[in-house]
């Protein structure tokens, strides 16, 4: 009770910074603060016209410099304060505290990366595999709220990481990918898609995505790539395919004299396009490091989780405080009105 009284009788309610901190529900009413003095002056003028005042000759020592003559203004001051505070209370001073909660359902994303020997070709810097690894790490670090997993493949497929939100662990695993992790030679795209589908099929998240990155034609494994794509589609998995590298002669190592050696590269773009079509995704062709980065940025834009917001606005009214002071000043005016100090609107 004591704390409540101290709060009501605090002069801080009348400081300029306090009024500046308010939001006003009916700010137009504040214009009455300028109108009130005008109305009072008009009333005083009209009343003076109706009741002429008899002028008396007083000694100069009484008429000038006597502070007691100003006491007649006290009731008027209290009345004006009461009316002003009523106007402030009617304008409803408030403070709002808005709280925002964000949440997202996220997306399950599986990266399916080719680590066959052809990924060691050097039309990317330093080679296709290292460029793909670096771009995949940048992609992962740019995601929020998604579970991401990893499948690598050459002549057979291997699940490197299950779906996880631990991006630091996942990027560490990707950094350690090397050509000797899978002994079987070749490019088993069908087996890789089947392994990825096996990882994603149990997911209850509505959005499931596979990103297949390869530089060669499927020539290993016992699962047909197009059948594997149809199987993934049956589990509502969208597939993006990225063809890495150039057709024709590309650099690979150096000869005895340190000159770059050229080898022929062949890319089965048709199969990758068909996989993307069946999987409801898109096909991309990456011919250098920059284009590969742009492709991942494009996929990052297309597969964004929807972020939902809940907003809570808590509003506190302060009109009661000013109404309390208005009533208090009005009662003071009533008590002074009939006293010797009364000279309200009349000289």
C-alpha positions in Angstrom: 0.0 0.0 0.0 2.8 2.4 0.9 4.6 1.6 -2.4 1.4 2.3 -4.3 1.0 5.7 -2.6 4.6 6.6 -3.2 4.2 5.7 -6.9 1.0 7.9 -7.2 2.6 10.9 -5.5 5.9 10.8 -7.5 6.7 14.0 -9.4 8.2 11.9 -12.2 4.8 11.6 -13.8 5.0 15.3 -14.8 8.5 15.3 -16.3 8.8 16.0 -20.1 10.6 12.7 -20.7 7.7 10.8 -19.1 5.2 12.4 -21.5 7.5 11.7 -24.5 7.6 8.0 -23.6 3.8 7.6 -23.9 1.8 6.4 -26.8 -1.6 8.2 -26.9 -4.7 6.3 -27.8 -6.6 9.6 -28.5 -3.9 12.1 -29.3 -6.3 14.6 -30.9 -7.7 15.4 -27.4 -4.4 16.9 -26.4 -5.3 19.9 -28.5 -7.7 20.8 -25.8 -4.8 21.9 -23.7 -4.4 24.9 -25.9 -8.1 25.6 -26.1 -8.7 25.6 -22.3 -6.8 28.9 -21.6 -8.4 30.6 -24.5 -11.9 29.6 -23.3 -11.1 30.9 -19.8 -9.8 34.2 -21.1 -13.0 34.6 -23.1 -15.1 33.8 -20.1 -13.1 36.3 -18.0 -13.6 39.0 -20.7 -17.3 38.4 -21.0 -17.8 38.4 -17.2 -15.8 41.6 -16.9 -18.2 43.3 -19.4 -21.2 42.2 -17.5 -19.9 43.2 -14.1 -18.0 46.5 -14.3 -15.5 46.9 -11.5 -15.4 50.0 -9.4 -11.9 51.5 -9.5 -10.5 52.5 -6.1 -7.6 54.8 -5.4 -5.1 52.9 -3.3 -1.8 54.1 -1.9 1.2 53.2 -4.1 2.9 51.2 -1.4 -0.1 48.9 -1.3 -0.7 48.6 -5.0 2.9 47.8 -5.9 5.3 45.2 -4.6 2.8 43.4 -2.3 3.3 39.6 -2.8 0.0 38.9 -1.0 -1.9 40.2 -4.0 -0.8 37.1 -6.0 -2.5 34.7 -3.6 -5.7 35.4 -5.5 -4.3 33.4 -8.4 -3.9 30.1 -6.4 -7.5 28.8 -6.9 -7.3 29.5 -10.6 -4.0 27.6 -10.9 -5.5 24.5 -9.2 -8.6 24.7 -11.4 -6.5 24.9 -14.6 -4.3 22.0 -13.5 -7.3 19.9 -12.7 -8.8 20.5 -16.2 -5.5 19.9 -17.9 -4.9 16.6 -16.2 -8.5 15.5 -17.1 -7.7 16.2 -20.7 -4.4 14.1 -20.4 -6.4 11.3 -18.8 -9.0 11.4 -21.6 -6.1 11.1 -24.2 -5.2 7.8 -22.6 -1.4 7.8 -22.1 -0.1 4.2 -22.7 3.1 2.2 -23.0 3.3 -0.9 -25.1 5.7 -3.8 -24.8 5.6 -5.9 -28.0 7.2 -9.4 -27.9 7.8 -11.4 -31.0 8.3 -15.2 -31.1 9.7 -16.8 -34.3 9.6 -20.4 -35.1 10.1 -22.5 -38.2 9.2 -26.1 -39.1 12.4 -26.4 -41.2 13.3 -28.5 -44.2 15.1 -31.9 -44.4 17.9 -31.6 -46.9 20.2 -34.5 -48.0 23.4 -33.7 -50.0 24.4 -36.5 -52.4 27.9 -35.9 -53.5 30.0 -37.8 -56.1 33.5 -38.6 -55.0 34.5 -40.8 -57.9 38.0 -40.4 -59.6 36.7 -38.0 -62.2 35.9 -35.5 -59.5 39.7 -35.0 -59.3 39.7 -33.2 -62.6 41.0 -29.6 -62.4 38.6 -27.5 -64.4 37.6 -26.3 -60.9 40.1 -25.0 -58.3 41.9 -27.0 -57.0 39.7 -29.8 -58.3 36.0 -30.6 -58.7 35.6 -32.4 -55.3 37.3 -29.6 -53.2 35.2 -26.9 -55.0 32.0 -28.9 -54.3 33.0 -29.5 -50.6 33.7 -25.8 -50.0 30.4 -24.7 -51.7 28.4 -27.3 -49.7 29.9 -26.0 -46.5 29.0 -22.4 -47.3 25.4 -23.6 -48.2 25.1 -25.5 -44.8 26.4 -22.5 -42.8 23.7 -20.3 -44.5 20.8 -22.4 -43.4 18.7 -22.0 -40.3 16.5 -24.5 -38.5 17.0 -27.2 -41.2 18.2 -30.8 -40.7 20.9 -31.7 -43.2 22.5 -35.0 -44.0 25.1 -36.3 -46.4 25.5 -39.3 -48.7 28.7 -39.8 -50.7 29.1 -42.2 -53.6 31.5 -43.6 -56.2 31.1 -47.2 -57.3 28.8 -47.6 -54.3 27.0 -45.3 -51.9 27.8 -44.5 -48.3 25.8 -42.5 -45.8 28.3 -40.1 -44.3 25.9 -38.3 -41.9 22.3 -38.7 -40.8 19.9 -35.7 -40.8 21.2 -33.3 -38.1 21.1 -29.7 -36.9 24.7 -30.0 -35.7 26.2 -28.0 -38.6 29.6 -27.8 -37.1 29.9 -31.6 -37.0 28.5 -31.9 -40.5 31.0 -29.4 -42.0 33.8 -31.2 -40.2 32.8 -34.5 -41.8 32.5 -32.8 -45.3 36.0 -31.3 -44.9 37.5 -34.8 -44.3 35.9 -36.3 -47.5 38.6 -37.9 -49.7 38.7 -40.1 -52.8 39.9 -43.2 -50.8 36.8 -43.3 -48.6 35.1 -45.7 -51.1 37.2 -48.3 -52.8 34.7 -49.3 -55.5 35.3 -47.5 -58.7 32.6 -46.0 -60.9 29.6 -43.7 -60.5 26.6 -45.4 -58.9 24.0 -42.6 -59.1 21.0 -44.9 -58.6 22.5 -46.4 -55.4 23.2 -42.9 -54.1 19.6 -41.8 -54.7 18.3 -45.0 -53.1 20.5 -44.4 -50.0 19.3 -40.8 -49.8 15.6 -41.9 -50.0 16.2 -44.4 -47.3 17.4 -41.6 -45.0 14.6 -39.2 -45.8 11.6 -41.6 -46.1 11.0 -41.7 -42.3 11.0 -38.0 -42.0 7.7 -36.4 -40.9 8.8 -32.9 -42.1 6.6 -31.9 -45.1 9.5 -30.5 -47.1 12.2 -33.0 -48.1 14.9 -32.3 -50.6 17.8 -34.1 -52.2 20.6 -32.3 -53.9 22.6 -34.6 -56.2 26.0 -33.4 -57.4 27.8 -35.5 -60.0 30.2 -35.2 -62.9 29.8 -38.4 -64.8 27.4 -41.0 -66.2 25.9 -43.7 -64.0 28.0 -46.8 -64.7 28.0 -48.7 -61.4 25.6 -50.0 -58.8 22.5 -52.2 -59.1 19.8 -49.5 -59.0 18.6 -47.7 -62.1 18.9 -43.9 -61.5 15.5 -43.1 -63.0 13.8 -45.8 -60.9 15.5 -44.4 -57.8 14.2 -41.0 -58.7 10.6 -42.4 -59.0 11.1 -44.1 -55.6 12.1 -40.8 -54.0 9.1 -39.0 -55.6 6.8 -41.6 -54.1 8.1 -40.4 -50.6 7.5 -36.7 -51.6 11.2 -36.0 -51.9 12.2 -33.2 -54.3 15.4 -33.7 -56.2 17.8 -31.0 -57.5 20.6 -32.2 -59.8 23.9 -30.4 -60.5 26.2 -31.4 -63.3 29.7 -30.5 -62.3 32.4 -29.9 -65.0 32.9 -29.4 -68.7 32.6 -31.7 -71.6 35.7 -32.2 -73.7 39.4 -31.7 -72.8 40.0 -30.6 -69.2 43.3 -30.2 -67.2 44.4 -33.1 -65.0 47.9 -32.9 -63.3 51.1 -32.1 -65.0 53.6 -33.9 -67.2 57.4 -34.4 -66.7 58.1 -30.8 -67.7 55.4 -29.3 -65.4 53.0 -28.6 -68.2 49.2 -29.3 -67.6 48.0 -32.5 -68.9 44.6 -32.6 -70.7 42.2 -35.5 -70.5 38.7 -35.9 -72.0 35.7 -35.5 -69.8 32.2 -36.8 -70.6 29.1 -35.7 -68.7 25.7 -37.5 -69.0 23.6 -34.4 -68.8 20.5 -36.2 -70.1 20.1 -38.6 -67.1 20.6 -35.8 -64.6 18.0 -33.6 -66.3 15.5 -36.5 -66.3 16.2 -37.2 -62.6 15.4 -33.6 -61.8 12.2 -33.7 -63.9 11.0 -36.8 -62.2 11.9 -35.5 -58.8 10.0 -32.2 -59.3 13.2 -30.1 -58.9 15.6 -28.4 -61.3 18.7 -29.3 -63.2 21.8 -27.0 -63.1 25.0 -27.1 -65.0 28.1 -25.8 -63.2 31.2 -25.2 -65.4 33.3 -23.4 -62.8 33.6 -22.5 -59.1 31.6 -19.3 -59.4 28.6 -20.9 -61.3 28.6 -23.8 -58.7 28.3 -21.2 -55.9 25.5 -19.4 -57.7 23.6 -22.7 -58.1 23.7 -23.4 -54.4 22.6 -19.8 -53.7 19.7 -20.4 -56.1 18.6 -23.6 -54.3 19.1 -21.8 -51.0 16.6 -19.2 -52.1 14.1 -21.8 -53.5 14.1 -24.0 -50.4 13.6 -21.6 -47.6 11.6 -22.7 -44.5 8.6 -20.6 -43.7 9.3 -18.5 -40.6 6.1 -18.0 -38.5 5.7 -15.2 -36.0 3.6 -14.8 -32.9 3.3 -11.2 -31.7 2.2 -10.3 -28.2 1.5 -6.7 -27.4 1.1 -5.8 -23.7 -0.3 -2.3 -23.2 -0.3 -0.5 -19.8 -2.6 2.5 -19.3 -1.6 5.4 -17.1 -4.7 7.6 -17.3 -5.7 6.6 -13.7 -2.7 8.4 -12.3 -3.5 11.7 -14.0 -7.2 11.3 -13.2 -6.3 10.9 -9.6 -4.2 14.1 -9.6 -7.0 15.9 -11.5 -9.5 15.0 -8.8 -7.1 16.0 -6.1 -6.5 19.4 -7.6 -10.2 19.9 -8.2 -10.9 19.2 -4.5 -8.3 21.7 -3.5 -9.9 24.3 -5.8 -13.3 23.6 -4.3 -11.9 24.1 -0.8 -10.2 27.4 -1.8 -13.0 28.7 -3.9 -15.1 30.0 -1.0 -12.1 31.2 1.0 -10.5 34.6 1.2 -8.1 33.5 -1.7 -11.0 33.2 -4.2 -10.7 35.5 -7.1 -11.4 32.9 -9.8 -11.7 34.6 -13.2 -12.6 37.9 -11.5 -10.5 41.0 -10.6 
